Amino acid sequence: VKQWDGNGVELAAPCGSSTRGPRPVRKMATQISKKRKFVADGVFYAELNEMLTRELAEDGYAGVDVRVTPLRTEIIIKATRTQQVLGEKGRRIRELASVVQKRFSFPEGTVELYAERVANRGLCAIAQCESLRYKLLGGLAVRRACYGVLRFVMESGAKGCEVVVSGKLRAQRAKAMKFKDGYQISSGAPVKDYLDVAVRHVMLRQGVLGLKVKIMLAWDPTGKVGPSYPLPDIVTVHNPKDDEEAAKPIVGKADV
Protein backbone atom coordinates (compact mmCIF):
# COMPACT_ATOMS: atom_id res chain seq x y z
CA VAL A 1 0.00 0.00 0.00
CA LYS A 2 1.51 3.32 -1.09
CA GLN A 3 1.48 6.25 1.34
CA TRP A 4 1.66 9.98 0.43
CA ASP A 5 2.53 13.05 2.47
CA GLY A 6 0.69 16.37 2.40
CA ASN A 7 2.75 17.69 -0.58
CA GLY A 8 1.99 14.71 -2.82
CA VAL A 9 5.40 13.03 -2.35
CA GLU A 10 5.39 9.23 -2.10
CA LEU A 11 6.67 7.94 1.26
CA ALA A 12 9.04 4.95 1.54
CA ALA A 13 7.67 1.76 3.01
CA PRO A 14 8.57 1.28 6.71
CA CYS A 15 11.54 -0.94 7.49
CA GLY A 16 10.64 -4.62 7.64
CA SER A 17 7.28 -4.19 5.93
CA SER A 18 6.25 -5.64 2.60
CA THR A 19 3.99 -4.28 -0.08
CA ARG A 20 2.78 -7.78 -1.01
CA GLY A 21 0.20 -8.04 1.83
CA PRO A 22 0.30 -9.88 5.16
CA ARG A 23 2.27 -13.08 5.44
CA PRO A 24 0.43 -16.28 6.40
CA VAL A 25 0.78 -17.19 10.09
CA ARG A 26 2.54 -20.52 10.52
CA LYS A 27 1.00 -22.65 13.31
CA MET A 28 3.53 -24.51 15.43
CA ALA A 29 2.91 -27.38 17.82
CA THR A 30 2.94 -26.21 21.44
CA GLN A 31 6.05 -27.43 23.22
CA ILE A 32 5.85 -28.10 26.97
CA SER A 33 8.66 -29.09 29.29
CA LYS A 34 8.50 -32.35 31.22
CA LYS A 35 8.36 -30.49 34.51
CA ARG A 36 5.36 -28.43 33.42
CA LYS A 37 3.67 -31.54 32.00
CA PHE A 38 3.89 -33.43 35.30
CA VAL A 39 2.58 -30.40 37.20
CA ALA A 40 -0.30 -29.98 34.72
CA ASP A 41 -1.18 -33.70 34.96
CA GLY A 42 -1.17 -33.50 38.77
CA VAL A 43 -3.42 -30.42 38.81
CA PHE A 44 -5.82 -32.09 36.34
CA TYR A 45 -6.03 -35.25 38.48
CA ALA A 46 -6.51 -33.27 41.71
CA GLU A 47 -9.33 -31.14 40.28
CA LEU A 48 -11.03 -34.15 38.65
CA ASN A 49 -10.83 -36.16 41.89
CA GLU A 50 -12.25 -33.26 43.90
CA MET A 51 -15.17 -32.82 41.50
CA LEU A 52 -16.04 -36.54 41.49
CA THR A 53 -15.68 -36.74 45.29
CA ARG A 54 -18.31 -34.01 45.75
CA GLU A 55 -20.61 -35.28 43.00
CA LEU A 56 -20.51 -39.04 43.74
CA ALA A 57 -20.06 -39.07 47.55
CA GLU A 58 -23.42 -40.81 48.12
CA ASP A 59 -22.75 -43.42 45.42
CA GLY A 60 -19.70 -44.95 47.12
CA TYR A 61 -17.01 -43.12 45.11
CA ALA A 62 -13.65 -44.80 45.74
CA GLY A 63 -11.13 -43.12 43.46
CA VAL A 64 -10.37 -42.49 39.79
CA ASP A 65 -7.80 -43.69 37.23
CA VAL A 66 -6.80 -41.66 34.16
CA ARG A 67 -5.42 -43.44 31.09
CA VAL A 68 -4.20 -41.30 28.19
CA THR A 69 -4.02 -42.91 24.73
CA PRO A 70 -3.15 -41.22 21.42
CA LEU A 71 -6.81 -41.18 20.35
CA ARG A 72 -8.71 -40.50 23.57
CA THR A 73 -8.49 -39.98 27.34
CA GLU A 74 -10.13 -42.74 29.39
CA ILE A 75 -11.32 -41.90 32.92
CA ILE A 76 -12.24 -44.92 35.06
CA ILE A 77 -14.41 -44.11 38.09
CA LYS A 78 -14.18 -46.68 40.90
CA ALA A 79 -17.31 -46.92 43.06
CA THR A 80 -19.24 -49.39 45.21
CA ARG A 81 -22.60 -48.60 43.55
CA THR A 82 -21.80 -48.41 39.85
CA GLN A 83 -25.43 -48.49 38.73
CA GLN A 84 -26.10 -45.13 40.40
CA VAL A 85 -22.93 -43.69 38.84
CA LEU A 86 -24.10 -44.74 35.36
CA GLY A 87 -27.63 -43.41 35.91
CA GLU A 88 -30.73 -44.31 33.93
CA LYS A 89 -29.62 -45.62 30.50
CA GLY A 90 -26.15 -44.16 31.10
CA ARG A 91 -27.45 -40.59 31.28
CA ARG A 92 -25.51 -39.48 34.37
CA ILE A 93 -22.11 -40.69 33.19
CA ARG A 94 -22.66 -38.93 29.83
CA GLU A 95 -23.43 -35.71 31.71
CA LEU A 96 -20.21 -36.10 33.73
CA ALA A 97 -18.22 -36.73 30.52
CA SER A 98 -19.68 -33.54 28.99
CA VAL A 99 -18.76 -31.51 32.12
CA VAL A 100 -15.16 -32.83 32.09
CA GLN A 101 -14.80 -32.21 28.35
CA LYS A 102 -15.99 -28.58 28.59
CA ARG A 103 -14.10 -27.75 31.80
CA PHE A 104 -10.70 -29.02 30.58
CA SER A 105 -11.20 -28.01 26.90
CA PHE A 106 -10.92 -31.49 25.41
CA PRO A 107 -11.93 -31.85 21.73
CA GLU A 108 -15.37 -33.32 21.09
CA GLY A 109 -15.51 -37.10 21.57
CA THR A 110 -11.99 -37.53 23.01
CA VAL A 111 -13.05 -38.16 26.64
CA GLU A 112 -14.69 -41.39 27.75
CA LEU A 113 -15.87 -42.19 31.29
CA TYR A 114 -16.25 -45.72 32.62
CA ALA A 115 -17.55 -47.03 35.95
CA GLU A 116 -15.76 -49.90 37.71
CA ARG A 117 -17.08 -51.72 40.76
CA VAL A 118 -14.76 -51.97 43.78
CA ALA A 119 -13.89 -55.63 44.36
CA ASN A 120 -14.01 -55.49 48.17
CA ARG A 121 -15.42 -52.32 49.71
CA GLY A 122 -14.34 -53.45 53.18
CA LEU A 123 -10.70 -52.95 52.09
CA CYS A 124 -11.30 -49.51 50.53
CA ALA A 125 -10.44 -46.68 52.93
CA ILE A 126 -12.36 -44.03 50.93
CA ALA A 127 -15.57 -46.09 50.95
CA GLN A 128 -15.32 -46.77 54.70
CA CYS A 129 -14.53 -43.12 55.49
CA GLU A 130 -17.60 -41.99 53.54
CA SER A 131 -19.68 -44.66 55.31
CA LEU A 132 -18.49 -43.36 58.70
CA ARG A 133 -19.26 -39.79 57.61
CA TYR A 134 -22.87 -40.59 56.75
CA LYS A 135 -23.30 -42.56 59.99
CA LEU A 136 -22.23 -39.51 62.01
CA LEU A 137 -24.44 -37.19 59.93
CA GLY A 138 -27.34 -39.55 60.68
CA GLY A 139 -26.86 -39.00 64.43
CA LEU A 140 -25.14 -42.28 65.40
CA ALA A 141 -22.83 -42.16 68.43
CA VAL A 142 -19.15 -41.71 67.54
CA ARG A 143 -17.89 -44.73 69.47
CA ARG A 144 -20.54 -47.05 68.06
CA ALA A 145 -20.00 -45.86 64.46
CA CYS A 146 -16.21 -46.28 64.67
CA TYR A 147 -16.36 -49.76 66.18
CA GLY A 148 -18.85 -50.78 63.46
CA VAL A 149 -16.45 -49.66 60.70
CA LEU A 150 -13.50 -51.29 62.48
CA ARG A 151 -15.28 -54.64 62.78
CA PHE A 152 -16.47 -54.60 59.15
CA VAL A 153 -12.95 -53.86 57.86
CA MET A 154 -11.36 -56.65 59.89
CA GLU A 155 -14.05 -59.15 58.82
CA SER A 156 -13.32 -58.26 55.18
CA GLY A 157 -9.79 -59.66 55.48
CA ALA A 158 -7.66 -56.66 56.44
CA LYS A 159 -4.48 -57.17 58.48
CA GLY A 160 -5.07 -54.05 60.57
CA CYS A 161 -7.22 -50.93 60.79
CA GLU A 162 -7.13 -47.56 62.53
CA VAL A 163 -9.94 -44.97 62.78
CA VAL A 164 -9.26 -41.46 64.14
CA VAL A 165 -12.03 -38.94 64.88
CA SER A 166 -10.98 -35.48 66.04
CA GLY A 167 -12.94 -32.36 66.94
CA LYS A 168 -15.64 -31.35 69.41
CA LEU A 169 -17.05 -34.80 70.12
CA ARG A 170 -19.18 -34.29 73.24
CA ALA A 171 -17.96 -31.28 75.24
CA GLN A 172 -16.85 -27.86 74.02
CA ARG A 173 -13.22 -28.93 74.28
CA ALA A 174 -11.90 -30.58 71.10
CA LYS A 175 -10.15 -33.94 71.40
CA ALA A 176 -9.21 -36.94 69.29
CA MET A 177 -10.40 -40.53 69.66
CA LYS A 178 -8.36 -43.34 68.13
CA PHE A 179 -9.65 -46.87 67.50
CA LYS A 180 -7.22 -49.64 66.50
CA ASP A 181 -7.36 -53.32 65.67
CA GLY A 182 -4.87 -55.78 64.19
CA TYR A 183 -1.32 -55.12 62.98
CA GLN A 184 -0.24 -51.97 61.14
CA ILE A 185 3.03 -50.51 59.86
CA SER A 186 3.64 -46.77 59.64
CA SER A 187 7.11 -46.35 58.09
CA GLY A 188 9.27 -47.70 55.31
CA ALA A 189 8.72 -48.33 51.61
CA PRO A 190 5.92 -50.95 52.02
CA VAL A 191 3.64 -48.19 53.41
CA LYS A 192 3.02 -47.05 49.81
CA ASP A 193 1.48 -50.40 48.83
CA TYR A 194 0.23 -51.92 52.09
CA LEU A 195 -1.60 -48.90 53.57
CA ASP A 196 -4.80 -47.36 52.20
CA VAL A 197 -5.57 -43.98 53.83
CA ALA A 198 -8.57 -41.66 53.48
CA VAL A 199 -9.46 -38.34 55.18
CA ARG A 200 -12.89 -36.67 55.26
CA HIS A 201 -14.61 -33.81 57.12
CA VAL A 202 -18.08 -33.85 58.70
CA MET A 203 -19.98 -30.60 59.14
CA LEU A 204 -21.99 -31.07 62.33
CA ARG A 205 -23.97 -28.54 64.35
CA GLN A 206 -21.30 -28.12 67.03
CA GLY A 207 -18.44 -27.80 64.49
CA VAL A 208 -16.33 -29.74 62.02
CA LEU A 209 -15.10 -33.27 62.79
CA GLY A 210 -12.06 -34.76 61.05
CA LEU A 211 -12.15 -38.44 60.07
CA LYS A 212 -9.18 -40.59 59.11
CA VAL A 213 -9.35 -44.28 58.16
CA LYS A 214 -6.14 -46.32 57.66
CA ILE A 215 -6.39 -49.92 56.42
CA MET A 216 -3.44 -52.32 56.34
CA LEU A 217 -3.87 -54.82 53.51
CA ALA A 218 -2.76 -58.43 53.73
CA TRP A 219 -0.18 -60.03 51.46
CA ASP A 220 -1.80 -61.61 48.40
CA PRO A 221 0.52 -63.50 45.98
CA THR A 222 -2.04 -63.01 43.18
CA GLY A 223 -2.05 -59.21 43.72
CA LYS A 224 -5.86 -58.89 43.58
CA VAL A 225 -6.78 -57.78 47.12
CA GLY A 226 -3.32 -56.78 48.37
CA PRO A 227 0.35 -56.32 47.42
CA SER A 228 1.93 -59.25 45.57
CA TYR A 229 5.21 -59.05 47.53
CA PRO A 230 5.59 -59.97 51.24
CA LEU A 231 6.81 -57.56 53.91
CA PRO A 232 10.63 -57.40 53.94
CA ASP A 233 10.93 -58.26 57.66
CA ILE A 234 9.01 -61.55 57.44
CA VAL A 235 11.22 -64.55 58.23
CA THR A 236 10.10 -67.97 56.98
CA VAL A 237 11.42 -70.94 58.99
CA HIS A 238 11.53 -74.21 57.01
CA ASN A 239 11.25 -77.63 58.63
CA PRO A 240 14.63 -79.34 59.09
CA LYS A 241 15.49 -82.34 56.96
CA ASP A 242 15.42 -85.80 58.54
CA ASP A 243 18.71 -86.95 60.09
CA GLU A 244 18.64 -90.23 58.17
CA GLU A 245 18.42 -88.52 54.80
CA ALA A 246 21.24 -86.14 55.71
CA ALA A 247 23.50 -88.98 56.91
CA LYS A 248 23.08 -91.25 53.85
CA PRO A 249 26.22 -91.33 51.67
CA ILE A 250 25.83 -90.43 48.03
CA VAL A 251 26.69 -93.53 45.95
CA GLY A 252 27.44 -93.14 42.26
CA LYS A 253 29.49 -94.69 39.47
CA ALA A 254 32.96 -93.30 38.99
CA ASP A 255 33.79 -91.91 35.57
CA VAL A 256 36.40 -94.02 33.78
C-alpha positions as CSV (number, residue, x, y, z in Angstrom):
1,V,0.0,0.0,0.0
2,K,1.5,3.3,-1.1
3,Q,1.5,6.3,1.3
4,W,1.7,10.0,0.4
5,D,2.5,13.0,2.5
6,G,0.7,16.4,2.4
7,N,2.8,17.7,-0.6
8,G,2.0,14.7,-2.8
9,V,5.4,13.0,-2.3
10,E,5.4,9.2,-2.1
11,L,6.7,7.9,1.3
12,A,9.0,4.9,1.5
13,A,7.7,1.8,3.0
14,P,8.6,1.3,6.7
15,C,11.5,-0.9,7.5
16,G,10.6,-4.6,7.6
17,S,7.3,-4.2,5.9
18,S,6.3,-5.6,2.6
19,T,4.0,-4.3,-0.1
20,R,2.8,-7.8,-1.0
21,G,0.2,-8.0,1.8
22,P,0.3,-9.9,5.2
23,R,2.3,-13.1,5.4
24,P,0.4,-16.3,6.4
25,V,0.8,-17.2,10.1
26,R,2.5,-20.5,10.5
27,K,1.0,-22.6,13.3
28,M,3.5,-24.5,15.4
29,A,2.9,-27.4,17.8
30,T,2.9,-26.2,21.4
31,Q,6.0,-27.4,23.2
32,I,5.8,-28.1,27.0
33,S,8.7,-29.1,29.3
34,K,8.5,-32.4,31.2
35,K,8.4,-30.5,34.5
36,R,5.4,-28.4,33.4
37,K,3.7,-31.5,32.0
38,F,3.9,-33.4,35.3
39,V,2.6,-30.4,37.2
40,A,-0.3,-30.0,34.7
41,D,-1.2,-33.7,35.0
42,G,-1.2,-33.5,38.8
43,V,-3.4,-30.4,38.8
44,F,-5.8,-32.1,36.3
45,Y,-6.0,-35.3,38.5
46,A,-6.5,-33.3,41.7
47,E,-9.3,-31.1,40.3
48,L,-11.0,-34.2,38.7
49,N,-10.8,-36.2,41.9
50,E,-12.2,-33.3,43.9
51,M,-15.2,-32.8,41.5
52,L,-16.0,-36.5,41.5
53,T,-15.7,-36.7,45.3
54,R,-18.3,-34.0,45.8
55,E,-20.6,-35.3,43.0
56,L,-20.5,-39.0,43.7
57,A,-20.1,-39.1,47.5
58,E,-23.4,-40.8,48.1
59,D,-22.8,-43.4,45.4
60,G,-19.7,-45.0,47.1
61,Y,-17.0,-43.1,45.1
62,A,-13.7,-44.8,45.7
63,G,-11.1,-43.1,43.5
64,V,-10.4,-42.5,39.8
65,D,-7.8,-43.7,37.2
66,V,-6.8,-41.7,34.2
67,R,-5.4,-43.4,31.1
68,V,-4.2,-41.3,28.2
69,T,-4.0,-42.9,24.7
70,P,-3.2,-41.2,21.4
71,L,-6.8,-41.2,20.3
72,R,-8.7,-40.5,23.6
73,T,-8.5,-40.0,27.3
74,E,-10.1,-42.7,29.4
75,I,-11.3,-41.9,32.9
76,I,-12.2,-44.9,35.1
77,I,-14.4,-44.1,38.1
78,K,-14.2,-46.7,40.9
79,A,-17.3,-46.9,43.1
80,T,-19.2,-49.4,45.2
81,R,-22.6,-48.6,43.6
82,T,-21.8,-48.4,39.8
83,Q,-25.4,-48.5,38.7
84,Q,-26.1,-45.1,40.4
85,V,-22.9,-43.7,38.8
86,L,-24.1,-44.7,35.4
87,G,-27.6,-43.4,35.9
88,E,-30.7,-44.3,33.9
89,K,-29.6,-45.6,30.5
90,G,-26.1,-44.2,31.1
91,R,-27.4,-40.6,31.3
92,R,-25.5,-39.5,34.4
93,I,-22.1,-40.7,33.2
94,R,-22.7,-38.9,29.8
95,E,-23.4,-35.7,31.7
96,L,-20.2,-36.1,33.7
97,A,-18.2,-36.7,30.5
98,S,-19.7,-33.5,29.0
99,V,-18.8,-31.5,32.1
100,V,-15.2,-32.8,32.1
101,Q,-14.8,-32.2,28.4
102,K,-16.0,-28.6,28.6
103,R,-14.1,-27.8,31.8
104,F,-10.7,-29.0,30.6
105,S,-11.2,-28.0,26.9
106,F,-10.9,-31.5,25.4
107,P,-11.9,-31.9,21.7
108,E,-15.4,-33.3,21.1
109,G,-15.5,-37.1,21.6
110,T,-12.0,-37.5,23.0
111,V,-13.1,-38.2,26.6
112,E,-14.7,-41.4,27.7
113,L,-15.9,-42.2,31.3
114,Y,-16.3,-45.7,32.6
115,A,-17.6,-47.0,36.0
116,E,-15.8,-49.9,37.7
117,R,-17.1,-51.7,40.8
118,V,-14.8,-52.0,43.8
119,A,-13.9,-55.6,44.4
120,N,-14.0,-55.5,48.2
121,R,-15.4,-52.3,49.7
122,G,-14.3,-53.4,53.2
123,L,-10.7,-53.0,52.1
124,C,-11.3,-49.5,50.5
125,A,-10.4,-46.7,52.9
126,I,-12.4,-44.0,50.9
127,A,-15.6,-46.1,50.9
128,Q,-15.3,-46.8,54.7
129,C,-14.5,-43.1,55.5
130,E,-17.6,-42.0,53.5
131,S,-19.7,-44.7,55.3
132,L,-18.5,-43.4,58.7
133,R,-19.3,-39.8,57.6
134,Y,-22.9,-40.6,56.7
135,K,-23.3,-42.6,60.0
136,L,-22.2,-39.5,62.0
137,L,-24.4,-37.2,59.9
138,G,-27.3,-39.5,60.7
139,G,-26.9,-39.0,64.4
140,L,-25.1,-42.3,65.4
141,A,-22.8,-42.2,68.4
142,V,-19.2,-41.7,67.5
143,R,-17.9,-44.7,69.5
144,R,-20.5,-47.1,68.1
145,A,-20.0,-45.9,64.5
146,C,-16.2,-46.3,64.7
147,Y,-16.4,-49.8,66.2
148,G,-18.9,-50.8,63.5
149,V,-16.4,-49.7,60.7
150,L,-13.5,-51.3,62.5
151,R,-15.3,-54.6,62.8
152,F,-16.5,-54.6,59.1
153,V,-13.0,-53.9,57.9
154,M,-11.4,-56.7,59.9
155,E,-14.0,-59.1,58.8
156,S,-13.3,-58.3,55.2
157,G,-9.8,-59.7,55.5
158,A,-7.7,-56.7,56.4
159,K,-4.5,-57.2,58.5
160,G,-5.1,-54.0,60.6
161,C,-7.2,-50.9,60.8
162,E,-7.1,-47.6,62.5
163,V,-9.9,-45.0,62.8
164,V,-9.3,-41.5,64.1
165,V,-12.0,-38.9,64.9
166,S,-11.0,-35.5,66.0
167,G,-12.9,-32.4,66.9
168,K,-15.6,-31.3,69.4
169,L,-17.1,-34.8,70.1
170,R,-19.2,-34.3,73.2
171,A,-18.0,-31.3,75.2
172,Q,-16.8,-27.9,74.0
173,R,-13.2,-28.9,74.3
174,A,-11.9,-30.6,71.1
175,K,-10.1,-33.9,71.4
176,A,-9.2,-36.9,69.3
177,M,-10.4,-40.5,69.7
178,K,-8.4,-43.3,68.1
179,F,-9.7,-46.9,67.5
180,K,-7.2,-49.6,66.5
181,D,-7.4,-53.3,65.7
182,G,-4.9,-55.8,64.2
183,Y,-1.3,-55.1,63.0
184,Q,-0.2,-52.0,61.1
185,I,3.0,-50.5,59.9
186,S,3.6,-46.8,59.6
187,S,7.1,-46.3,58.1
188,G,9.3,-47.7,55.3
189,A,8.7,-48.3,51.6
190,P,5.9,-51.0,52.0
191,V,3.6,-48.2,53.4
192,K,3.0,-47.1,49.8
193,D,1.5,-50.4,48.8
194,Y,0.2,-51.9,52.1
195,L,-1.6,-48.9,53.6
196,D,-4.8,-47.4,52.2
197,V,-5.6,-44.0,53.8
198,A,-8.6,-41.7,53.5
199,V,-9.5,-38.3,55.2
200,R,-12.9,-36.7,55.3
201,H,-14.6,-33.8,57.1
202,V,-18.1,-33.9,58.7
203,M,-20.0,-30.6,59.1
204,L,-22.0,-31.1,62.3
205,R,-24.0,-28.5,64.4
206,Q,-21.3,-28.1,67.0
207,G,-18.4,-27.8,64.5
208,V,-16.3,-29.7,62.0
209,L,-15.1,-33.3,62.8
210,G,-12.1,-34.8,61.0
211,L,-12.1,-38.4,60.1
212,K,-9.2,-40.6,59.1
213,V,-9.3,-44.3,58.2
214,K,-6.1,-46.3,57.7
215,I,-6.4,-49.9,56.4
216,M,-3.4,-52.3,56.3
217,L,-3.9,-54.8,53.5
218,A,-2.8,-58.4,53.7
219,W,-0.2,-60.0,51.5
220,D,-1.8,-61.6,48.4
221,P,0.5,-63.5,46.0
222,T,-2.0,-63.0,43.2
223,G,-2.1,-59.2,43.7
224,K,-5.9,-58.9,43.6
225,V,-6.8,-57.8,47.1
226,G,-3.3,-56.8,48.4
227,P,0.3,-56.3,47.4
228,S,1.9,-59.2,45.6
229,Y,5.2,-59.1,47.5
230,P,5.6,-60.0,51.2
231,L,6.8,-57.6,53.9
232,P,10.6,-57.4,53.9
233,D,10.9,-58.3,57.7
234,I,9.0,-61.5,57.4
235,V,11.2,-64.6,58.2
236,T,10.1,-68.0,57.0
237,V,11.4,-70.9,59.0
238,H,11.5,-74.2,57.0
239,N,11.2,-77.6,58.6
240,P,14.6,-79.3,59.1
241,K,15.5,-82.3,57.0
242,D,15.4,-85.8,58.5
243,D,18.7,-87.0,60.1
244,E,18.6,-90.2,58.2
245,E,18.4,-88.5,54.8
246,A,21.2,-86.1,55.7
247,A,23.5,-89.0,56.9
248,K,23.1,-91.2,53.8
249,P,26.2,-91.3,51.7
250,I,25.8,-90.4,48.0
251,V,26.7,-93.5,45.9
252,G,27.4,-93.1,42.3
253,K,29.5,-94.7,39.5
254,A,33.0,-93.3,39.0
255,D,33.8,-91.9,35.6
256,V,36.4,-94.0,33.8
